[in-house]
Amino acid sequence: MKRAFEVINPDFEKSPYSGMTKQHYIEMAKYLLEGAFTHINSIDDPLTFPTVSGKTYPQPDAPDWRYRSLEFEALERTFTLAGPLIHIDAKTEINGINLRDYYSLHLYNALTPGHVNSLPLPEDLPDSTYQFTCEFGGLFKTLLLMPETLWSHYSEKQKNEMVISISKWAHHRTTQNNWRIFNIITLSFLKKYGYEIDDELLKNHLLWVASYHSGNGWYLEQTYNYYSISLFIVYTTIWNRTFGDEYYPEIAAVIEKSAQKLMESITGFFARDGYINMWSRSICYRTWVSGAFPVAFMLNDKTLLDPGLARRLCSGSLLQFVTREEFFYNEIPSLGFYGQKEYMVQNYSCAASPFLMFLPFICLALPDDSPFWTSTENEGFWEGLGNKSRKLVLDNPGLVLANHGKTGTSEIIPGKVYYDDPNYSKLIYNTHFPWEDQNPAGGTSMEYSFRSLDPRDVRGEDINFYLTGITLSNSSDKNRAYSTSQNMVYNGVKDDVIYRQAIMRKPPNNGVGYIIDLADIIIPGGVIRVDRSRLAFEHELTFGHFGLPHLNGEKAKINYSEDGNKKVMTASIEGRQIALISYNGWDKLDSLVHNNRNAEADESTVIYAYKKRMARNPAMELMITVMLHKMDNEEWTEEELSPVKSIKIMDVTPVSSSLGADIILSDNKKYKVYFEEIDGNRRT
């Protein structure tokens, strides 16, 4: 195999940006399956991949059913590619093996009780939820859309043998929110093909799923994340067209409405070149959100997305990964983002899990005359941005999207974050500056890092109950490490200023005394931060910019300058640069080198701001900074590094709030940052 995918004979007339047409999608799918099929020698071998050391499953002491789960996940998730290829041409072969014959055989083996490779039945396991349920949902989503690929290939006897296992798992216990979709899909498939199901259970799951819709096309998962797009929109739209419209038209209409609403903002999540953002959990699924692009042309209203832009972004997101050698590990997609990285992987993943990223290949189920295929690629709204930045506000999930015409990057600014997790808790996520893992020594990228110097914490006394006179111990060792926000609150957008709050310690643990009020002003190529520190006791604080990977062994180049209260630090690598400008509230700017925290390289540089406050009751402060980025090698100009003309800090603002500022930018735009009733405006 080639070390990475290449677009051979690109069609720059139909696709002037990616060169990708339908034929290239077919070639890419075949290339990816060729890597997977290097792990089998004949049609009789079940598809499985080498286990990966670390937290992923199966662990060395795992029960046998975990290995069945690994095999079934490999079979089902690679069918995300194989199914569309069979749909295009049932004679398709990979490494000399006919795909339809292979998947028909091994699906039958897996779903026929008593076979050596069959899945366990729910009653054979302790009453709980299992990965099998998830994979059933993925499998029958594909078979609902393209039933002729496998299901119609079986005899009635074979179908009846398999339905025993299918039905038991379809009716088995599920977990909350997105997993209900898996049961819905599998139950619906059974009903569609004439098998008896519990109709009330199906209806119950459907109503639960509909209840999770929060607005703006988003659904509540554990928090707001990509699952809202890939499962709640992509899976359910396929369900609508293949089952729901006929059997549950009222609920299908609810799902349709939310999907149509999502299309108003979906393109804002992607960079100009189609890059996706490394954000939320299950990072190894990467491009699964790009499945929303072909799904847009399965909606009742197929005019909601510009088809040329949709294909451009879909193609660009796939090329972001498959053209990189480091993306492949054991000839298949790695468990990471660009390469194999343990820190960004969850313990529910296995070596086969990343194949879910190829959900966009449902585009091969679209007819040849679909606008998705016939339209010429274009850059949509990007063409009119110039050097300006566009902001999309999604109040319901508490997300703000920034599209920077100057740099071609896109950013996610999260607001409703319920726990301490770098998948969600960063201040900003950028498509071309993937996030870094947290650093207990401070200087964490794109986060405020807090270390208590309160002597009660240092001594290991519980400061939350000190009024009682009862001393309770806490971990003084733990308090020596820097921690990041435990949750984030969204407070809305007013007068073009985005308001949030970073809660560094949750109530009742003196949470009112551990708040950083956040105010973001989006500017071309960056953001102005006017953040209000309400940290009540002795502490240290750092605030990091994007991490810069050291590629090809080259360290980032650092420059520093001062002009009165204005401090400027820049860092650069080939093709990417960042600048951190401090105007108020920080002691110094500094940089450090991280090891094994960056998505792209083992070593990286972070520039950051630092301060230390040792008063027993530190004053509130405005921490005013500018964070810039660009995607070239040109030297920063004085104009670029001087975005702020004037700052007026007020103890009491005209709206009677404490400690705010009037900001005038170099282009004479004026902003009022007042934190008016911010605690009362929380939208969690």
Secondary structure by P-SEA (a helix, b strand, c coil): cccccccccccccccccccccaaaaaaaaaaaaaaaaccccccccccccccccccccccccccaaaaaaaaaaaaaaaaaaaaaaaaaccccccccccaaaaaaaaaaaaacccccccccccccccccccaaaaaaaaaaaaaaaccccccccccaaaaaaaaaaaaaaaaccccccaaaaaaaaaaaaaaaaccccaaaaaaaaaaaaaaacccccccccccccccccccccaaaaaaaacccccccaaaaaaaaaaaaaaacccccccccccccccccccccccccccaaaaaaaacccccccaaaaaaaaaaaaaaacccccccccccccccccccccccccccccccccccccccccccccccccccccccccccccccccccbbbbbbbcccbbbbbbbccccbbbbbbcccccccccccccccccccccccccccccccccbbbbbcccccccccccccccccbbbbcccccccccccccbbbbccccccbbbbbbbccccccccccbbbbbbbbbcccbbbbbbbbcccccbbbbbbcbbbbbcccccbbbbbbbcccbbbbbbbcccbbbbbbbcccccccbbbbbccccccccccccccccccccccccccccccbbbbbbcccccccccccccccbbbbbccccccccbbbbbbccccbbbbbccccccccccc
